[in-house]
Amino acid sequence: MENSKALVLLLAIGFCCVASTLGESCMGKLTQSANFVVAQTACVKNLKLNVSDIESLTPATLKENHFDDKCFTNCTLESMNAYHNGTFKKEAILEQLKAVVPETDHENLSKVVDTCVEKATQKPGGHKHKHNKNGNEKKTKDIKLHAGHMGKCSCKRAAKFVSCMMENDIMTC
């Protein structure tokens, strides 16, 4: 029982930190939705996070920590069926967000999601694919990543996506 009280307190502090940076924004409203609360509660418990981990979920702090959010964002997005194994599920993301975004902003929302998925999946240097001088794709060996590395990459990608969404938040909710 004591653990569940601590968990509720931790989430309340986390939501206050996130809400204070987001105000009455669409992302702020999303963090108050039932699906989001259930997903975050499970992730905080499963990942054994503490208050300082939750407080670090601001765009500036995420960048400062090189998008290391202890895989909290990855867990939350996966719990909401919006992300899996490093792949964003745009329709699931839009479905969650459209519940809190006015219909007049749905087109803009789709563009923001596209932009953030692009930013989150870019390789360092801002290039998705390298090309030879003649314009053909460069042939490279597939590099197999061990499971631990894939997990870290997936977590970092999820954190970059959420950071971008917070920075590009639609403020008309």
N, C-alpha and C positions, 0 to 999 in steps of 0.2 A: 504494500500500500504506500509506503514511504517513497518507493521508486516512482510510482505513477504520479505522486504529487510533485516530485522533482521534475519529472518529464513535462508536466503541464506548465510549471513555472518556467522551465527552459524555453518551451515553445512560446509562451506569452512574451518573454523577453525578446526572443528572436523575431516574433511578428511585430513587436513595437519598433525594433531596430530597422526592419525592412520597411514597415509602413512609414516611419519617419523620413526615410530617404525617398520614398515613392509618393508620399502624400495621398491624395484621392485619385490616384492614377489607375489605369486599367490593370497594371501588374499588381498594384496594391490591392485592388478588389479581388484579383485572382487568388492572391495568397490567403484571402479570407473565405474562399469557397470550400465547401465540404470535401470535395475530392482532394484538393490541395492539402487541407489540414490533416486528413486521414493519411495521405502519402507521406507528408513530412513527419508526422508523429511516428509512423512505423520506421522511417529512415533514421530519425534521431535515436530511436531505441536500438535498432539493428546495428548502426554504426558507432554506438556508444559515444555520441558527441556531447560536448559541453557548451556552456554559454559563450565562451570566446570563439568556438567554431561557428556558431550561429551568427554572432556579431560581425564576423568577417565577410558576410554575404552582401557586400556593397560592390558596385563596379570598381571603385578605386582600390579597395582592399583586395579584391580578386586579382586585379592586374598586379598589384604590389606583391602578392603571394604567388605569382605566375600561374594563376587560375587553379591553385590547390585548395579545394574546398572540402577535402577529406571524402570525396565522392558523394557528398550530400546531394548536389544538384543532379548528378547522374541517377542516383537512387530515386529521387523525387520524380524526375521525368519518366523513368522506367515504370514506376508505380502508377503513373497516370497514363501509361501506354503511349507516350509521346516520343519515346526514344528507346532504341535497343541496339546494343553492340556497336555503338558509334554511328548509328543511322537515325536521323531525325524522321519522324512520321508527321509530315506537314499537316495532313488532314486531321489527325488527332490533336495536334497543337492548336490548329485553328478552331476546332470544335470546343476545346476548353476555353480559349480566349473569347470566342464569339458570344459565349454566355455572359460576359461582363462588358463587352465592347458594343457601343451603339451601332446599329446596322449601317449608318452613314459612314462609319469608319472601317468597315470590313475590307474594302478594297485596299486601303492604306495598310491595314493590319497584315494582309497577305504579303504586301511588298516588304514590310518590316521583317516578317518571319523569313522570307527569302533572303534578305540581306544578312540577317543574323546566322542563318544556316550556312551561307557562303563564307562569312567571316570565321565561323567556328570550324569549318572544314578546310580552310586554307592551310597550306603548308607554310612554315616559316619563310619569310621573304615575299609572301603574298601571291604565290603562284600555285595553281592547282596541278598544272601539267607543264613539263618542260618540253620545248620543241627544238629540233635541229634547225640549222640555217635555212634549209629548204622547206620548213614548215611542217614536216612530218613529226609525229610523236617519237620521242627518243625511246629506244628499246632498253629496258632495264630489267634486272632480275627481280623476281618477287622476293621480298624480304619477309620471312616468317617471324612474327613477334611471339615471344612466349606469353602465356596467359596473363602474367602480372603486368607486363608492359602494355598489352592491349587494354587492360583495365584502366591503367593510369591515363592512357591516351583518350579513352572513352570518357573518363571523368573530366579531363581537361577540356575536351570538346564541349561537353555539356555545360561546364562552368562558363566557357567563352560565349556560348549561345545565350545563356541567361543574363550574363553581364551585358551583352549587346541589346537584349530585349529591354533590360532596365534602362539603358542609356537612350534607347529609341522609343521609349514608352509613349503611348498615345494618352494624352492628358484629358480627354473629354468624357471620361467615365463618370 
